[in-house]
Amino acid sequence: MKRVLRFSKIMLMLTILFTLAACSEEEKSSKEKQVEEKIAYSFEHPETKQKYKVVHAYKLYTSLIDQLEKNQEDAGEVYQNKI
């Protein structure tokens, strides 16, 4: 009986945890939205109505290179933050 009760508590806590994690979507700042608009192109196929989003990732590297040239920071950390 104790095992069933313990399992039920764990399942309840995991359910609550996953629900809260799914609800914590962060709002993008206006600057991030502008950057995304410049690097992403969205369109829909006229026959199938399938939506596509093309991201020009090479545009992300210019700001990364600029920041690395200005500051001699850890390249891996800067890469994770920018890209």
C-alpha positions in Angstrom: 0.0 0.0 0.0 2.9 2.4 0.8 4.4 1.7 -2.6 1.2 2.6 -4.4 0.8 5.8 -2.4 4.5 6.8 -2.9 4.2 6.0 -6.7 1.0 8.1 -6.9 2.7 11.1 -5.2 5.7 10.9 -7.5 3.4 10.7 -10.6 1.4 13.7 -9.3 4.6 15.7 -8.7 5.9 14.8 -12.2 2.7 15.8 -13.8 2.6 19.1 -12.1 6.3 19.7 -12.9 5.8 18.9 -16.6 2.7 21.1 -16.8 4.5 24.0 -15.3 7.5 23.6 -17.5 5.2 23.6 -20.6 3.5 26.8 -19.4 6.7 28.8 -18.9 7.2 30.0 -22.5 9.2 33.2 -22.4 8.1 36.3 -24.4 10.6 37.4 -27.0 11.8 40.9 -26.8 11.2 43.2 -29.6 14.9 43.1 -30.6 14.8 39.3 -30.8 11.6 39.5 -32.9 13.3 41.9 -35.3 16.4 39.7 -35.6 14.2 36.7 -36.3 12.3 38.6 -39.0 15.6 39.4 -40.7 16.9 35.9 -40.6 13.7 33.8 -41.2 11.5 33.5 -44.1 8.1 31.8 -43.8 5.8 30.6 -46.6 3.0 28.2 -47.2 2.8 25.7 -50.1 -0.2 26.7 -52.2 -1.5 23.2 -52.9 -0.8 21.3 -49.7 -1.1 24.3 -47.3 2.0 23.0 -45.5 3.9 25.8 -43.7 7.7 26.2 -44.1 10.1 28.4 -42.2 13.6 28.9 -43.7 16.2 30.3 -41.3 19.3 31.9 -42.8 21.7 30.8 -40.0 24.7 32.3 -41.7 23.4 35.7 -40.6 23.8 34.7 -37.0 27.5 34.3 -37.3 28.3 37.9 -38.2 27.1 39.2 -34.8 29.0 36.3 -33.1 32.2 37.2 -34.9 31.8 40.9 -34.1 31.3 40.1 -30.4 34.3 37.8 -30.3 36.5 40.4 -31.9 35.4 43.1 -29.4 35.7 40.9 -26.3 38.1 38.1 -25.7 35.4 36.0 -24.0 35.0 32.2 -23.9 34.0 31.4 -27.5 31.8 28.4 -26.5 29.8 30.5 -24.1 29.3 33.3 -26.6 28.3 30.8 -29.2 25.6 29.3 -26.9 24.2 32.7 -26.1 24.2 34.1 -29.7 23.4 31.0 -31.8 
